[in-house]
């Protein structure tokens, strides 16, 4: 029994002394912060039959614009959608106005307008195969291609 206690004590002393010799590397040498300048996707939702930005939509646009402040924005795709309520022509026009409203808000936030690719699909695909209307289609989808500035 005494022998086991002595061996255990010796192992403990050697183990503790070995810890003192270990030096940890500086965290920044092994871990880097991810760049905010990457591809991003977000959605902006609208009220029924509206193309006017809501306050939460303005906040989402402002937050994304702030996150990408120091980035080179290569391209921004904005696709307007609408639900199936109303006629096809009216829904196409509504989805175009939604895409334009988002692009204008991003331009006002300081993004270069020439990189925008606007698209509108109206109510195409707004009704599923069982005939159910999809209300979550009252939105725009925004895809951003951003890279770090050189």
N, C-alpha and C positions, 0 to 999 in steps of 0.2 A: 504494500500500500504506500509506504514512504517513497519507494522507488517511483511510482506513478506520479506522486505529487511533485517530486523533484524534476521529472521529465516535463511535466505540464508547466512548471514554473520556468524552466529553461526555454521552452518553446515560447511562452508568453513574453519573456525578456527579449529574445531574438526577434519575435514578431513586432514588438513595439519599437525596438531600435531601428528596424527596417523601415518603419513608417516615417521616422524622422528624416531619413535620407531621401525619401520620395519627394520630388518637387513637382507641383502641378504647373502645367503650361498656362499661359495667359489665355483666357477664353477667346479673345479676338483672334488669336493665332489659329484656332481650330473651328470657330463658328463665325459665320458671316450673316448679317441681316439680309433677308430677302429683299430684292429690289421691288419697289412699287411699280416699276416700269415694265409691266408684263401685260399680256392680253387680258382684258377684263370684259365681263358681260353683266349687264344689269337691265332691269325692266322698269318702265315708268307706267303706272296705271292711271286711268282716267275715269271720271264719273260717266254714267250712262249718257250717250249721245253728246259728249263734250270733247273738245280738243284743247281746253284751257288747262294749264298745269296746276295741280293742287300744291299746297304747301309742302307735304311730304315728298312730292315729286321734285320740287325745287331744291329741297334739302338733299335728296339723293344725287341730283345732278351736281350741286355745289360740292358735296363731299367727294365725289369721284373726280371732279375737276381739281380740287385741292390735292388729292392723293397723287395725281399725275402731273403736278405743277412743274417738276424738273425733268419731265420725260419728253422724248421726241415722239409725238403722236403721228403715226404714219397714215392711219386710216380709221375712220369712224363710220360704221354702218348703222343706220337707223331705219328700222322697219316698222311702219305703222300697221296696226291691225284693228279690226272692229268685230263686234259680235254680229249675229244674224238678224238683229232687230232692225226693221226698216228695209228699204230697197237696196239693191246691189249698187246702183249709181251713188246713192247717198252714203252708203257704207264705204265705198271707194274714196269718195271725197273726204269723209271723216278720217279715214286712216291716213290719207295724205296730209291733212291738217295736223294730225297728231305727230307725225314724223317731223314736219316742219317746225312745230312748236318746240320739240326737244332739241332739234338742231340749232334753232335760234337761241335757246337757253344755254347750250354749250358754247356757242359763239360768244354770247354775252359774258360767259365765264372766262373768256380769253383763248379759246381754242381756235386754231386756224380753220376758216370755212372751206378752203379748197379740198381738204381731206375727207369731207363728208360724202357719203354714198347713201342717198335717201331712196327708200322703196316703200311701197304701200300695197297691201294685198287685199284690202277691203274685208269682206266677210267670207272670203274663200277659206274653206276648212273650218268655219265657225259652228257647223252642225255636225255632230258625230253620226256614225252609221245607223244608230237607233233613232235619230231624229231629235236628239237632245241638243239644245242651244248651249253654247259655251260662253258664260259671262266673263270669264277670265281673259277673254280676247280683247277687252277694252284696254289696250296697252300699246306701247312701243317696245321693241327689243333693241338694245344698244350693244354693239360689239365694238371693242376698241383694240386696235393694234398699236401698242406703245413699247418703246425700247428706251434704255438709258441714253442720255445725250452723250456724245463723244467729245 
